[in-house]
Amino acid sequence: MNDTTTKDDDLHKHAAGAGPGRPILYTEELGNRICELLAEGKTLTSICKENPDLPSDRAIRRWASDEEHPFSPQYAHARLVGYHVLADETLDVADGKDAEDGKRTEPGQVARDRLMVDTRKWLLSKALPKIYGDKLELAGNVTVTHEDRLKALENMANGIPPETSGAGQ
């Protein structure tokens, strides 16, 4: 910063090569606007393409990935809300309703809709595995007899390592 540059001037800097009007410095107003759009279920890429006055997706991801940045928790919350919106839209698509007009889907759109649902399911299972991931159910029936336990104790006393597979442990 030279003597004639002020902190206010820095707020109006633009990203090199990002086109005119793309700010690179964060403001609370910018953060709120971006997060409102993310919470509607829109992707960051589409938000930046449709709104050339917003920072580049690269700049926004940089803010979001910096845990010390005030935008980071706001971004994480907006993404979470946006993923739930995406889940709701997935149900609409699967039910044969276009998310925008609520009308029934034409039969020729079934393959497209299946792809949309599958893609959203996959994304949600990766982004929010505790909520939308596949549930693993572990079940088993292991029977250990008294003789198996005595043999295991005898082996341990003789320095033989326990078996790592099979029943009887």
N, C-alpha and C positions, 0 to 999 in steps of 0.2 A: 504494500500500500504506500503510495507516495504522499507527499504533503497535501496535494489537492484532492485526494480521494478520501471520501468519508465512508463510514459504515453504511449509510443509506445508499451510496452509489453501488456498493457491493450487492445489495438486494436486487438490483436491476441488471446484474450481469447475465449474460446468456451463454449457453453451452456452445462451444466451438463446433461448427458443423451440424448443429441441431436445428438450424433454421431460425429465422427471426421469431422473436417472441417466446422462445423456450427458456424459462428461468432455470438456473441451476441451484439457487439457494432456497432453502426451506422457509416457508412462512406457515403460521398456524392456519391461515385461510386456505392456502394450497392443500395442506394436509387434510383439512376437513372436507374439502371438495373431492379430493381423490378417494378418501375413505367412504364418502357417501356413495360414490359410483361403485366401488368395490363391494360394499354391503348390498347393493342391488344385484349382485351376482355377475357383474361384468368382469372381464379379464383386464389385467393391467395393460396388456398389449393393445386391446381394442380401445380402452380409455384414452391412451396416449395418441393413437391414430386418429380418433374422432375429435380430439381436443388439442389442436396444435399449440394452444396457449399454455398447456401444462408442460411440466418438465418431461424429459425423455423417460422411458420405462427403466433405462439403465440408472439414471440419477435417482429415481424413486426407489428402486431396489437397493441402491447403496444406502439411502436413508433408512430403509426398513431393516437392513441386515446389521446396522450399527446399534447394538443394544443400548448404548448411551444416548442415542438420538431420541428426542421427544416423539418423533413420528413412529418409532418401532412398535410400541405397544398398541398404538391406535391402529396401525396397519394390520397387526396380528388379529385384533378384535374384528376389524372390518372384513378380513379374509374369512374368519370363522363364520360371521353372519352371512357372507356371500356364499360360502359352501352350503349352508343350510337352505338358502334360497335356491341354489342349484339342485339340491335334493328335492325340494318342492316341485321345481320345474320338471325334474325327471319323472316324478309321479304323474304330472299332467301329460307328458309325452307318452308315457306307458299306458295311460288311460285313454289315449287317442284324442287328446285335446291339444290344440295349438296353444302354447303358453300366452300368445299375444291376443288372440281373438276368441278363445274358448270354444271354437267350433270343432266338430268331429274331424278326425284325420281321414283323408282320402286313402283308399286301399293301396294305391301305388306308392304311398309314402311309408309303408310299413318297414321296408328295409332301411330307409334313412332314419326312421324313428328308432329302430332297434340299435343302429349304430350310435345315435345320440345317447340313448339310455346306457348302452354298454360303456361308452366313453366316460360318461358322467359317473357311473358306478365305479369304474376303475379309478378315476381321479379322486373321488371321495374316499375310496378305500385306502388310497395312499396318503392323502392329505389329513384325513381324520380316521385313522385305523381303529381307534377305540370305539368310535361311534358307528362307522360305516364299513369297517373291515370284516373279513370273514372270521367267524368265531371258531376257535379250535376247541373241540371237546375231547379231553383225554379221559379215557376210561380203560380199565384193565382189571383183570382178576388174577392175582398172583397167590398161589398157595405155597406156603413155606411150612414144611413139617418139622417136628422136633429133631428128627434125624438130620435134616438139612442144616439146622442151626448148630447141632453138635459137630458136624463135619466141618462147617465153616470156622467154628472156634478152634478145632483141632488143626486145621490148615493154618490159621493165623498164628497159633502157638509154634508151629513148625516153620514159620516164615514164608508160607506159600500165600501169594496174593489172592484176594477173593476173585471169584468169577465175575466177569463184566456183562455177561449175557445169559439168557435162559432163566428158567424158573429154579427155585431152590436156593435163593439168596437170602 
